[in-house]
C-alpha cells in the first residue's frame, strides 16, 4: 500500500474508533483472545515466534549474542524458575506461587544496560490506577485460563497498540535479569518490559532514554521537562494548572556518581529517586501567602524532615481548614516551593489527553495530531541554517483564536505545547542508525493555507518562536504563549537530507485549529496529445510552476522514482516524468468526472492503471489524486 493509501486507511480506521485505547491496533496482527483460546483448546503453552527466546531478542551489541553480559542467560517461564514446575500438563495450577498482581514498583534493584528511565516510568505508572488500567488490561493471571500468554497496550505516535508476549523471561542464576520488584513472585513489570522491548525491536533498544518517553507511551499524553536551575518564573502556576488538568508530575534529584544513587540526604530526600508531585497550594502563614508543594515517595516511607514536613511547627500557624493531608510516615509530605526548587533538580509534567481522564473535574487540553515524513530530495530540508532547502520541509498552519481563561503569568495570550516525535528510531539501532537531531520553528503567518510556502517567505521573515533546542532525542517539546493569530510550524531535522517519519502534536489550553499547509494537486491539460518543439521548450521552462501543482507526497514519489543518487533528474527521466504526470492527470480527471478528488478502483484496475477506463465497476480501494500518482508513476 502506498503512503497516501496507508494514510487514508488510517484516517478511516481512526474515524471508526480503531487505534483508541478501548479498540487498540493489534501489533503484528496478534489477537490476544484468539491466541489464548487456541492454546486452551490445544492444552499447550503459548510460544511467541514473533519475539522468540533467542539472543537476537536481547540485543545486537552490548547485549548481542557474543557479549559477555548475555553469557549464561536462559529464558524461563515464571512457573519454571520460581515454582520448580516441570511441565504445564503435570502442574496446571502454575500460578500457585507466581503472581501477576500489580503492586507499586517499590525498589527495583537492577538498572543494568541504562534502562533506569523505564524503571522510573513504570514506577510512576503504578501511582495512578486509571492510567495503569489502560496499559495493563484486566483478566490476566497465572491461575485462571493461564497458558503463558499476556498482553499490554502502549501509545505509539497517535494510536494505541496491543502487544502480545509469552511469559518466557531472561534469567541468570535463577533470577530475572531486567526489571523486577522486590517480591520475587510478582512478574507483571517484567512482562510489561518484555512487551515494550518487543515493540521496539529488542531489550537493548531500550537503553538510553528519558522518563518522559515512558510517560507518553503509557498515557498518550505530551510530556514537558524542566531543569529547576533554569525554571520559568511562573513555574508554580504551571504546576498548579497542570494538577487542575489531571496531569502526571514527577520530580527527582540528580546524582553526580553511582554511589549517589538512592543516597538519603540529611533531610531524608533520596537522590536519583523518582518522586511524584501530587499537590500545590497557597496557605496563609503569619499574614503572608506561602506556596507549598506536596510530594509523594513511592516507597511509602522516608519523608522530608524540613520545614512544612509532617507535624512540623509551621502547621501550627495555619488554619485547620488548610492543613490538608498532614500525616505521619505515609510517603507523602509538604514542603515550601522555595525548598522544593532548592533541593530538587528536575520536574517532569505529562499532560493527558481528554480520553484519559475519567473525572469531569479536570480542565481538558485541546489536542491536534499530524503525521509527516522527511525524504531526501523532496521534504528533508534541514534546519533554518539551510535557507535554500529549509522551505521544502513539511509545513503546518496553527490558528489560535481564544486567550487563556486564567493566565499563569498574568498576561493575556494563548498557551500551547508543540511536541515533535521521530517515529520508530529505536528499531533502527540494529542497522547502526539512531535518533536524528530534530526541532521546529514557528512563524507568524498571513496567507493561503493551501499553498506550501517557498524559500522567499523564509528568507524575508524571522521566526516568531522555536523549539528550545535541536536535540537527538525521540521528542522535542516546548511550551509557548502567543497572541491570537495564525502561525506556521515547520518541523525539521538539523541537517538536510535525513530520511525519517514524524508525529507533530499540538496541545492548547483553548480550542485551536491545525492543518497541513500543502499545495493542491492539480494540472492544466492541453486538448491534443501532441506537442511541438516550441511547446516542449515551454513545458520544460514553465510546467513545474504553471501547469502542475503537486503536494509533498507526490514530490516524494517523483524523487524516489526518477532522481539520481545526487538528487538530480537527467533529461530523459525529466521528459518521462512530465509525460507520466500528464497521463496521470488525464486518467484521474476521466475517472473522477464529478471532480470529487477521489476515485474507486477494483483489483484489476489497481494492477493495470493504464487500462482503467472501461472496466466494470467493482470498487475495492479508494484513491485520491496523490495516491493515484503513486500508482501511475
N, C-alpha and C positions, 0 to 999 in steps of 0.2 A: 504494500500500500504506500502510495506517495505521501509526502509531507502534508499536503493540503487535505488529502483524503483522510489521513490519520487525524488531522485537526478537526475536520468536520465530524468524524466518528466520535471523537472525544466530546465535542460540544453537544452532540445529540445524546450521548450517554449521560453527561452531566445533567442535562435538562430532564432526563428520565430518572435521576436520582442515583445513578451509578457513580462510585467514587466517593460517596459520603461515608461517614463512619458507620452508619446503620446499613449500608449496602456497599461494602468495600470491594475494590477490584481484587480478584484472586491472582496473587502473584504466581507466575508461571502456570496459570490456569489450574492450580491445585485447589480442589474443593475439600475443605476440612471434613464436613459432614459425610460426603460421599466416600472419601478415603477411609474414614473411621468405620463406617458401616461395612465397607468391603472387608476390612481386617477383622471385624467382629464376626462376620459370616464365615470367613475362612479360618478363624481361630489362630491368626498369626499377628505378630508384632509388626507395626509399620516400619518400613525401611525407605528412607527418602533418597532416591537415586539422583535427585537434582542437587543435593548438597551432601555428597557421600562422606563416610567416615574415613577419609584419606588425607595424607599430608597436604595436598593442594588446597584443602578446605581450611587448613590452619593459616597458610601464608605462602609467600613467594621469595622472601629474602631473610629478614630477621627470624621469621617463623617458617622458613622454607623447608623442604624435605631434607636438606643436608645440614640444617642448622643444629648446633649443639643444644639450643633451647627447646627443640622439639624431640630430642632423643628420649626414648622411653615413654612417650605419651601413648596412652591407649584410650580408645573410645569405648565407653561403657554406659549402659543404662543405669539410672539411679538404683533400681532394684538389684542390680548385679553387684555393684561395689559397696552398697550401703546395707543391703539386707541379706547378702550372701545367698541369693537365689541362683539356681542353676538353669531353670528354663521356665518359659511362660506357661507351658502346659502343666508342669508339676506344681506350680505355685500361682494360681490365678489371682490370689489376693496380693498382688505385687505392691500395693500401696500400704501394706501393713505398717511399715516404718517410714518409707519415703513419702514426703509431703509436698504438695504443690501450693499449699496455702500461702497467702500473702501477708506477711508482717513487715514492719518497717525495716529497711535495709540498714541496720544499726551500725555495724562496724566491719565493713568488708576489709579483709587484710591484704589481699593480693591486688596490687596496682601494676602488675607487670606489663611490659610492652606498651607503655604510655597511653593506657586507656582510662586513666582516672577521671577524665571528663565525662565518660559514660557512666561511671560509678556514681558520680555526683548527680547526674541527671536522673538515674534510676532511683536514687535515694530521695530526691525531691518529688519524684512521681508518687511515691508511697504516701506523701503527706496530703494528697487530695484524692478522695475516694472517687469522685466523679470522673476525674481525668484518668485515674488508674483503670477504671472500668472500661474506658474507651480503648485502652491499649491491650488489656488482658481480658478477653471475652470470658464470660461466666460458663459454668458447666464443664470445667476441666479438672481432673484429679487423677491420682494414681490408684483410685479404687473403682468407682462406678464407670463402666464402659472403657476401662483402660486398655489400650492396645499400642501404647508407645507413640502416640501422635498428639501434638499440641499446636496451637496457632496463636498468633499475636497480630495486632494491627498498628501500622505506623503511617504517619502522614508523609507523603512524598511529593513535593512540588505541585501542590494543588489538589491532590486526591489521596484518599485513604487506601492502603494496600493491606490485604490479609495474607500473612506469610505462614506457611505450614512447615513444621520441622518434626523429625523424630527425636526421641529423647536420648540418643547416644551422645554423650558429652566427653570432652577431652579430660582425661585424668592422668595423674602421675603419682605413683606410690600410694594409690588408693584415695587420692584427694583431687577435688576439682582444680583445674589449672587456672581458670579465669574467674569471673565474677561469682561470688557466693556469699551467703550470710553466715553469721556465727553458728546458727542452728544447722548442723550438718545433715539433717533430714529434710531440709527445705530446698526446693530446686527451681522455683518459678523464675528467679532472677537469672540463673544460669541458662535456662531455656529461652528466656526473652533475649538475652545476649546472643544466643546462637541464631535465633531468627533474624536479629539485626545484622549479624555477620553475614548470614546467607544473602540478605537483600543487598549488602554492599560488596559481595564477592568472596570474602574470606575474613577470618578473625584479624589478620594483620592489617586489613584495610581500615580497621577501626582505630589504629594507632594515630595519635596526634589529632586533637580537635578541641572544641570548646563546649562547655556545658550548655550554651545556648543552642547548639546544634541538636543536642538530645532533647532539650526543652521543645523545640519546634517539631521534631519528628514524633514526639509523644503527645502533642496537643494540636498541631496545625496552626499555632499562633505565630507571632512575629516577635523576635527577641532583641532587646537592647542590652548593651553592656556599658557600664560607666566606671571609669577609673576615678576613684574617690579623691585622688590627689588633684584631679583636673575636672571636678564635677561642676555642672552649671549652678548658678546661684539659686535657681528655683527648684533644686532637686527635691526638697521636702514636699513641695506642692505636686511635683511629678509623681512622687511616691504615693501621696495621698489619693490622687486621681487614679493611679494605677490600681490601688486597692479597691477603690469605688467601682472600678470596671471589672473586678474579678481576676485581675492579672496574677500570675505566679511570680514571686520575688525571691531571689536568693542572694546571699552575700557571703563573703569569705575574707580571710586574712592571708595574704601572700606569705610564702615561705622562701627563705633565702638559701636553704640547703636541705638535703634529705633528712638530716637529723631534726629539722624543724617540724617535719610533718607530724601533725596531731600533737605537737607540744602544747602544754597548757600554760598560759600566761599567769602572772601573779594575781590577776583579777578574774581568773577562771574562763578565759576565752581560748578556744582551741584553734591553733594555726593550721592552715591548709585544710580546713574542715568546712563542709557545705552547710550553712545555716539557711533557714527560711525567714523571710521578713513578713510578719503577719499583721502588723498594725501601725498606724501613725495617728497621733492625737496631739491636740494642744490643750494643756491644762493651765488653770490659774494658780500660780505658785508665788506666794508672797507679793501679790499685787502686780505680777507681770506674767506674760504668756510664755510658757515653756513648751518647746516642741519635743515630743517623746516618740521613740521608735520601739515597737515590740518585736522581739527576735525569738526564734524557736530553734533549739538544738535538737536534731532528730534522735540523738541518743536518749532523750528524755531525762537527762540529768546533766550535771556540770554546767552551772549557770554563772553569769556575770555577777560580780560581788561589789561593783562600784555604785555610784550614785544612781538612784531610782531602781535599784535591784529589789528583789522580793523583801518586803518588810524593812526596807531602808528608811531612815528618819525623814527623808524628803516627802514621803507619802503622808506624814502627819500634818503637813501644811497644805494639803489638797482636800477639797470637799469629798465626802464619802461617795457621792454620785459619780465622781471622776476617777475613782480608784478601780479601774477596770482590770480584772484578771490578775490581781496581785496575789500570787500563791507562792508556795514554797516547793522548790526542787521538783518541778514538773517539766523542766526543759524549756519553758517559755519565760521570758523576762523582759522588763522595760529598761531602757537607758536613754539618756538625753541624746538628741540628734547630734549635738556637737561632739559628744563622746563617741557616738557611732562613726562619725566622719573621721575622727582621730584614730580609732583603733582598727577599723575595717579598711580593706584595700580596694574592693570592687563590689559592685552591685549589678545584678542581672535581673531584668524585667521581661517576662514573657507575656505579651498581650494576647488575649484569647479571642478567637472568632465567636460571633454570636451563637452559633450552634453548639459550642462547648458549654455554655453557661445554662444551668437549669433554673436559676432564680431570676425573677423579674426585677430584683432589687438592684441589679448591676446596670451600669451605663455601657451600651454596646458600641464597639467601633464599626464604622462602615468599611467594608473590605472589597478591594478590586484585585484581580489576579490575572496575569497575562503570561503567555509563553512566547519565547522567541529563540532565534538562532544567530550565531556568528559564523559566517562561512567565508573562507579565504577567497578574495577576488570579488566579493559582492557585498557582504554585510559585516565584515570583520575589519572595521576601520581604525581600531585602536583609540587611545585617549586623545584629548584635545591637543596634545603635543604634535599630532599628525594632522595639520589643518587641511590637507588635500584629500584625506581619506576618512577623517572623523565623521563627516556628514553621511557616509554610507551606512553607519550603524543603524539598527532599528530605532524608531522614534515613537514616543507615546505622548499623547496630549492629556493633561490633567486639568480639570476645571473645578476650581474652588469657589463656592458661592456664599456660604454662611460662616460667620465668625463663631468662635468658641462661646459656649454659654457662660463658662466660668474660667476665664484665662488664668493659667497657673503662674504667669508672670505679671498679671495686672494690665497687660496691653492687648488691645483687640487684634485679632488675626485668626488664621485657620491653621490649626495644628494637624500635622500628618506625619506618618512614618513611611519611608521608602525602603524596601528590602530587596536586594538583588542576589539571587541564589544561582550558582552554577550547578547544573544537574550532573549527577552520576559520576563525578570526578573520582570518587574513591575506587570505583570499579576499574578505572583505567590505570591504577597503580601497578597492576600485574604487567601491563605493557610498557612500564617505565615512564608513564605520564603522571602528573599530579595536578594540583589546583592551579588554575590561571590566576593572574593578578587582575582583579576586577574593581570597578567603581562606576559612578554615574555622575552626570552633570545635569543641572536644571536651568532652563532659560525661560524668561518671560516671553509670552507668545501671543501674537495677534495675527491671525490669518486663517487660511483654509485648513481644515482638519484633514482633508482627503488628499493632501499633497505632501510628499516626502521632501522636506526642505533640503536644498542643495548647499554647497560649500559657501556660497555668497552670504547666506544668513549667518553662518557661524564665524565667518571672517569679519563680519561687521557688528556682531552682538556679543557682549560679555555675558558670562554665565551669572545667573542670579544666586544660585546655591549649588552645592556639590556634596558628594559623599565625603565623610571626614577624611578618608584616605583611600588609595588604591591598595588592596592587600590580597595575598594569596590564601584566603580563607574561603570556605564554601559560600559564605554570605557576607555581604557588607550591608549594614543597616544604619540609617541616620534619622534623627527627628528634626523636623522643620516647623517654623511658623512663618507664613507668608500672607500678604494681603489677598483678599478675594481677587480672582482673575484666572486667566488661562496660562498654563505653564507646559513646557516641553521637557520631558525626561528622556535622556539619551544614555542607555547603559552600554558599557564597552569593556573590553579587555584593555590592559595598559599598553601592550604592544599590538600593532596591527597584525592581520593575517593569522589569527589564532582561532581554530575551529572549536565551537562549543555550543551547548544548549543552555538556556537560562529561563528562570521564572522571575518575573517582576511583580512585586506586591505593593499595594498602597493601602495603609490603614489610616483613616481620617476620623477625627472626632465628630464631624458633621458629614452629612451626605456629600459625596464627591463623584464626579463623572470622569471616567478614564476611558480612552480608546486609542487604538493603534493609529499612528499618523503615517499613512502609506498612500502611494499613488493608486488610482483605479486602474483596472485592466481594460484597455480599450484600443481601438485602431480605426483609422480612416482607410477604407479599401477602394482600390480602383475598380472601374466597371469591367475592364477587359482582363485577360490573363497573360498579356504580353507586355514587355517593356522595351523601349528603345535604349540606345547607348546614353542619350541625354537623360532619360528617365532614371537609368541606373545610377548616373552620376548624382542626380538629385536625391535619390534614395540614400546613397552612401553618405551624402553630406547632411541630410536632414531627417532621416527616418526615425532615429532614436528619440530626438527631441520633439518632432512634429507629427509623426504618423503613429507611432506606437507609444502607449502608456503602459508600463509594466511595474508590478509591485515587487517586493523583496523576494517572495517565494519564486517567482519566475526568473529573476536575476540569478538566484542561486542555481536553478536548473540549467540556465544558459552557460554559466561558468563551468559547472561540472561536466557538461556535455561538449562544449566547444573550445574551452580555453586550453592553452598550452601550459606547461609547468611554470613558465614565467608570467602567467596570468595575462597573456596577450592572445588575440584571435587572429589567425592568418586570413588572407583574402578569401581563400576557398571556403573556409569554415564560416566566415562572415556572411558571404553570399548564401550559403546553405542555411545558415541560421535565419536570415531575413525571409527566405522562401518558406521555411517551415513555420515561421511566425505568421506569415501571410496565410498559409494553408490552415493553420490552427484557428485563426480568427474567422476565416470563411466557414469552416466546418461548424464552429461553435454558433456563429450567427445563423447558419442554416438550420441547425437543430433547435436552437433556442429562439424560435420565431417570435415568441411573446416577449422577448427581451427581459426575462426574469433574472438572469445572471446565473442560472443553474440549468443542468440538463441531466436526464437519467439515461443510463446505458445498460444493456444486458451484457452477459458474459462474453458473447462473441464480438460485440462492438468494442468492448474494452481491449480484447486481444487483437483486433484488426481495425484500428481507429481510422484508417484511410478509406474504409468501406462502410462507415456508419450509416450513411444515408440509404434508406430503402429497406433496412432490416425491420422485421416485425417488432412491435412494442412488447418488451418483456423486461421492464426495469428491475435492476438488481443493485445498482450502485449509482449514487448521485454525485455529480462533479460540478464544481463551479469553474470559472474561467481559468483560474490559476492552476487548478488540478488538471484541467484539460490540457494545459500547456505541458505539464509534466508527462502526461501520457504521450502526446504527439512528439515532443522534442526529444 
